[in-house]
Amino acid sequence: MDSFVIEGGARLRGTLRIAGSKNAALPVMAAALLADGKSVIADIPNLQDIRSQIELLKLLGCRVDRQADGKLEIEVADESCSHAPYDVVRKMRASICVLGPLLAKRGHVRVSMPGGCAIGDRPVDIHLRGLRALGATIELEGGDIIAHADKLHGAEIFLGGNFGSTVLGTANVMSAATLAQGTTVIECAACEPEIVDLADYLTSMGAKISGHGTPRIVVQGVPALHGAEHRIIPDRIEAGTFMVAAAISNGELNLDNVRIDHLMAAVDKLRSIGVIVEKSGEGVTVASARRLEAAIITTQPYPGFPTDLQAQFMALLAIANGNSIVSEKIFPDRFMHVAELTRLGARMHREGATVIIEGEQQLIGAPVMASDLRASAALVLAGLAARGTTTINRVYHIDRGYEKIEERLNALGANIKRVDQSEAE
């Protein structure tokens, strides 16, 4: 098991290209199961979650060929297997995205309940409710979801939950509805750019979808879909993470392949804190003021502040001037990084789904433990700003969402070594 050893204090400078979005790529890859013929998907990041999804698609009868330029060719060769087993699905929650495509295309599916990061309760009941509305029969057996449908039919479906709309649930229902008879109206649909990207891919395959990017998506079912070419959108969470890296290190970065319109809530907070963010061609330039200000942040569904950047901003606010307040409205228990950041000298006090941060602290290097993907990123960022040596154990989490992050940061001036955990202890 690998660890990161970080010598803090370096100011990051240089240019970096942001990769294609993992959270967009995974549902798009699953949607390729709907197609007759080959799909070619460009700008697929080389991440552990992507490799797990490729493994799953192969088990489900797909030929998958990864090209050196980041393109992925996917073609269904055998439709006899519709079982997504626990050994693969447990590795990441996005595996659930095969549920809707398999049900629509093959009429039956058995998918293990998904795994992923330990960031709180994320039930799939909204997915199942939506698919039942389309005419599916669903039961749970031995930790598996078993779904059948001779033919799906259009319906009016509400996908709202206790914490807003569901991105993966919207992806599943929208994908299944493309081959349903009649018209499907999805109310309280997720508006995230990743859903828009999926809808664009499905449309290029021959689907008839309108309203994507709004809370009301309308899908006119078609008899069949064909393979298509598609390019994945830039990863807005990776972009936001490197923006914080520039700010927390008092550095200056030019980030290429960034859709700033996908990050307006985060950019607005950075600017209010004192970070300079300027659009530059197909990317942004980010530089830090020497004195950062406190902020009040509440995570919300898109276009609100993204929950996947909450931990990274908390690391930044630990060194800002004054007291900040961060409230988590998507996953109220997503605060496992708080205890680890306090080990580095951050002063944070949790009250339910809210954390109060006493800023202007000098972070001090220490051994810490990564608990999930975005918490790992927050600890790396804190380590960049800390005085001395920070050792982060269990960094396999970060490999799920950031490709070779230590090498990319080192190219910008950081001092990070990847070592075997036994060497770091």
SVG drawing of the C-alpha trace seen along z (x, -y; Angstrom):
<svg xmlns="http://www.w3.org/2000/svg" viewBox="-46 -40 57 56">
<polyline fill="none" stroke="black" stroke-width="0.4" points="0.0,0.0 1.5,-3.4 2.0,-6.6 2.9,-10.1 5.7,-11.9 5.4,-15.7 7.9,-18.4 5.8,-21.5 6.4,-25.1 7.0,-25.1 5.2,-27.7 3.6,-26.0 4.2,-27.6 3.7,-26.4 1.1,-25.0 -1.0,-21.9 -3.7,-20.3 -6.8,-19.2 -7.9,-15.7 -11.3,-14.5 -13.9,-14.1 -14.0,-10.8 -17.6,-11.5 -18.7,-12.1 -16.7,-9.2 -18.1,-6.5 -21.8,-6.9 -20.9,-7.5 -18.9,-4.2 -21.9,-2.4 -24.3,-4.0 -22.2,-2.3 -24.0,0.9 -27.1,-0.5 -25.4,-0.8 -25.4,1.4 -21.9,0.9 -18.7,-0.7 -18.4,-3.9 -15.2,-5.9 -14.9,-8.1 -12.0,-10.6 -10.2,-12.2 -10.9,-9.3 -8.6,-9.7 -6.3,-6.9 -7.6,-6.2 -8.3,-3.2 -12.1,-3.8 -11.9,-3.8 -9.9,-0.6 -12.5,0.9 -15.3,-0.2 -13.4,1.4 -13.1,4.6 -16.9,4.5 -17.8,3.8 -15.6,6.7 -17.5,9.0 -20.7,7.7 -19.6,8.8 -17.9,5.7 -14.7,5.4 -12.8,2.5 -9.6,1.1 -7.8,-1.7 -5.7,-3.8 -2.4,-5.6 -4.1,-9.0 -6.7,-8.4 -9.5,-7.3 -11.5,-4.3 -13.2,-2.0 -16.2,-0.1 -18.4,2.4 -20.8,5.0 -19.9,8.4 -21.9,10.7 -25.2,9.9 -25.5,13.2 -24.2,11.9 -26.1,9.2 -24.5,9.8 -22.4,7.1 -20.8,9.0 -19.8,7.8 -16.0,8.3 -16.0,5.5 -18.9,3.3 -17.7,3.0 -14.7,0.9 -16.8,-2.1 -20.3,-3.5 -20.5,-4.5 -20.8,-0.8 -24.5,-1.2 -24.7,-3.2 -24.8,0.1 -28.2,0.9 -30.4,-1.3 -28.6,-0.5 -28.6,3.2 -32.2,3.2 -33.3,1.3 -31.1,3.2 -31.2,6.8 -34.4,6.8 -32.8,8.2 -29.9,7.4 -28.3,8.4 -26.1,5.7 -24.5,5.9 -25.2,3.0 -22.3,0.6 -19.3,-0.4 -17.0,-3.5 -15.9,-6.1 -17.0,-6.1 -18.7,-9.6 -22.1,-8.7 -25.4,-7.2 -26.0,-7.1 -29.0,-4.9 -30.1,-3.7 -33.8,-3.6 -34.4,-6.6 -32.8,-4.8 -35.0,-1.8 -38.1,-4.0 -37.5,-5.6 -36.9,-2.3 -40.0,-0.8 -42.0,-3.7 -40.6,-2.7 -42.1,0.7 -39.3,2.7 -39.8,5.5 -37.1,5.2 -36.2,7.3 -33.2,7.5 -31.5,10.8 -28.2,11.5 -27.0,8.0 -27.9,7.8 -30.4,5.8 -32.3,8.0 -34.4,6.2 -36.6,7.5 -38.6,5.8 -40.1,7.2 -40.4,3.7 -40.0,0.4 -42.6,-2.3 -42.5,-6.1 -43.6,-7.7 -43.6,-10.9 -40.9,-10.4 -39.9,-12.5 -36.3,-11.9 -36.0,-14.2 -34.6,-12.9 -33.8,-14.2 -30.7,-15.9 -31.8,-17.1 -31.6,-15.4 -29.5,-12.3 -26.8,-12.4 -26.4,-8.7 -30.1,-8.1 -30.8,-10.6 -28.1,-8.9 -29.7,-5.5 -33.3,-6.6 -32.4,-8.8 -30.3,-6.0 -33.1,-3.4 -35.7,-5.8 -33.9,-6.2 -35.2,-2.7 -38.6,-2.9 -41.8,-3.1 -43.3,-6.6 -42.2,-9.7 -40.5,-9.9 -40.5,-13.1 -38.0,-13.3 -38.7,-15.9 -36.2,-17.1 -33.5,-15.8 -29.8,-16.5 -28.5,-19.5 -24.8,-18.7 -22.5,-19.1 -21.9,-15.3 -25.5,-14.7 -25.5,-17.1 -22.4,-15.3 -24.2,-11.9 -27.2,-13.3 -25.1,-14.7 -23.5,-11.3 -26.8,-9.5 -28.1,-12.1 -25.2,-11.4 -26.2,-7.7 -29.7,-8.5 -31.5,-9.2 -34.1,-12.1 -33.5,-14.1 -34.3,-17.6 -34.1,-19.7 -30.8,-18.3 -29.1,-20.8 -32.4,-21.8 -34.6,-20.1 -36.9,-18.7 -35.6,-16.3 -37.9,-14.9 -36.9,-11.6 -38.7,-10.3 -38.0,-6.6 -36.5,-5.2 -36.3,-1.6 -32.4,-1.4 -29.2,-3.3 -26.0,-3.1 -22.3,-3.7 -21.0,-7.2 -17.9,-9.3 -17.8,-11.6 -15.3,-13.7 -15.6,-13.8 -15.8,-17.2 -12.9,-18.5 -12.9,-17.4 -14.3,-20.3 -13.4,-18.8 -9.8,-18.2 -9.7,-21.8 -11.1,-23.1 -8.5,-21.0 -5.6,-22.5 -7.0,-26.0 -6.9,-25.4 -3.4,-24.1 -2.3,-27.4 -4.0,-29.3 -2.8,-27.3 0.8,-27.3 0.8,-31.1 1.6,-30.1 0.5,-30.8 -0.8,-28.2 -2.1,-28.2 -4.7,-25.4 -5.6,-24.3 -8.8,-22.5 -11.0,-24.1 -14.7,-24.9 -15.0,-27.9 -18.8,-27.9 -18.9,-24.5 -17.2,-26.0 -18.8,-29.3 -19.8,-28.7 -16.3,-27.5 -14.6,-30.4 -16.9,-32.9 -15.7,-31.6 -12.1,-31.7 -12.4,-35.3 -14.1,-36.3 -11.3,-34.6 -8.7,-36.6 -7.6,-34.2 -7.2,-35.7 -9.0,-33.6 -8.9,-34.8 -10.2,-33.1 -7.4,-32.5 -8.2,-30.9 -9.4,-27.4 -8.4,-27.5 -7.7,-29.7 -4.9,-31.5 -5.0,-31.2 -2.8,-33.2 -3.0,-33.7 -3.1,-36.9 -0.7,-36.8 -3.7,-37.3 -6.7,-35.1 -10.0,-35.9 -12.6,-33.7 -15.7,-32.4 -19.1,-30.8 -19.7,-27.8 -22.7,-25.6 -22.6,-22.6 -25.6,-22.3 -26.6,-20.5 -25.3,-22.0 -25.0,-24.9 -24.3,-25.4 -21.0,-24.7 -19.9,-21.1 -19.6,-18.7 -16.6,-17.1 -14.6,-20.4 -15.7,-20.8 -12.7,-19.0 -10.2,-20.9 -11.6,-24.3 -11.6,-23.4 -7.8,-22.9 -7.5,-26.3 -9.7,-28.0 -7.5,-26.7 -4.8,-29.2 -7.2,-32.0 -7.7,-35.1 -10.7,-34.8 -13.4,-32.2 -15.1,-30.3 -18.2,-28.1 -18.7,-25.1 -22.1,-23.4 -22.5,-20.1 -26.0,-19.7 -25.4,-16.7 -23.6,-14.2 -24.0,-15.4 -21.4,-12.9 -18.7,-13.8 -16.3,-15.1 -13.8,-12.3 -11.0,-14.6 -11.6,-17.0 -9.8,-14.9 -6.8,-14.4 -6.6,-18.1 -6.6,-19.0 -3.5,-16.7 -1.8,-19.1 -2.7,-22.1 -6.0,-23.1 -8.5,-24.3 -11.9,-22.9 -15.0,-22.3 -17.9,-20.2 -21.5,-20.7 -23.7,-18.2 -23.4,-19.0 -21.5,-22.2 -17.8,-22.8 -16.4,-26.1 -12.8,-26.8 -10.6,-29.1 -8.3,-30.3 -4.8,-31.9 -3.2,-28.7 0.3,-27.6 -0.1,-24.0 2.6,-21.6 3.5,-18.3 2.4,-15.1 1.4,-11.5 -2.3,-11.4 -4.6,-8.8 -6.7,-9.3 -10.3,-8.2 -11.8,-8.8 -11.0,-10.3 -11.6,-14.0 -10.3,-13.8 -7.1,-12.5 -6.8,-15.5 -7.4,-17.9 -4.6,-16.3 -2.2,-16.6 -3.1,-20.3 -2.7,-20.8 0.7,-19.0 1.8,-21.5 1.2,-24.4 2.4,-22.7 5.8,-23.4 8.0,-20.2 7.1,-16.7 3.6,-15.3 3.0,-11.6 -0.3,-10.5 -1.1,-6.8 -3.6,-4.9 -3.3,-7.1 -4.9,-4.4 -8.1,-6.5 -6.6,-9.4 -5.5,-7.2 -9.2,-6.6 -9.8,-10.3 -6.4,-11.9 -4.0,-10.6 -0.4,-10.6 -1.1,-13.6 2.3,-13.5 4.1,-13.6 2.0,-16.4 2.4,-18.5 6.2,-17.8 6.4,-19.2 4.9,-22.4 7.5,-22.6 6.1,-20.4 8.2,-17.9 6.2,-14.7 7.5,-11.1 5.4,-8.0 6.7,-5.3 5.6,-1.9 3.7,-2.6 6.1,-0.3 8.9,-2.7 7.0,-5.7 6.2,-4.3"/>
</svg>
